[in-house]
Amino acid sequence: ARRHWLLSRGAQLAFLIAMDMVVLTVSMVVAVQARGLVTLDGSDFSHQFLLAATVVGAVWLALIYGFGGYQLRHQRAGAVEYKRVVMASFATAGALGITSYLTKAEFPRGVYVLLFTIGTAGLLVARFVRRRAMHAVHRQGALLTPVIVAGSSGHVDAIAKVLRRESWLGYRVHGT
């Protein structure tokens, strides 16, 4: 049987990155608009801001990747995914703060606090909602990953029973 294209690692990774890009873009716009600092009128400052926002977003995404926030094996259950996103967000905030200080660049504190508060919370909420949506899809019997459970008969039967009962995990037992 041919696997559904949504099950491909590339599609899942692309969706996660696109979702994070949307969350980070929205958080940057909200943080800046809340402070009323930038009008995108084509001035030199607005060009500098757009460049800085792009760099901050790219670094944030790179650090999420570097901290393992896009490893698909942690996307189904557990707190590892959330922990890695929070660690990457704090690392990004620290890197931006230190870089701003060392280069004597003026980065408004209000935007900084709002950006990382809204951005981190937004990333966590988006991943939680994505996970809940996938659980609902799995409960309907769609996009399941086929598995074969191996081991001693008592343990195999127990694991297979749990995987069949907890359909939201997204596994379909094909053999034991």
Secondary structure as GFF3:
##gff-version 3
##sequence-region A 1 176
A	DSSP	three_ten_helix	5	7	.	.	.	ID=ss1
A	DSSP	alpha_helix	9	35	.	.	.	ID=ss2
A	DSSP	alpha_helix	44	66	.	.	.	ID=ss3
A	DSSP	three_ten_helix	72	74	.	.	.	ID=ss4
A	DSSP	alpha_helix	80	103	.	.	.	ID=ss5
A	DSSP	alpha_helix	109	139	.	.	.	ID=ss6
A	DSSP	beta_strand	145	148	.	.	.	ID=ss7
A	DSSP	alpha_helix	153	165	.	.	.	ID=ss8
A	DSSP	three_ten_helix	167	169	.	.	.	ID=ss9
A	DSSP	beta_strand	171	175	.	.	.	ID=ss10
###
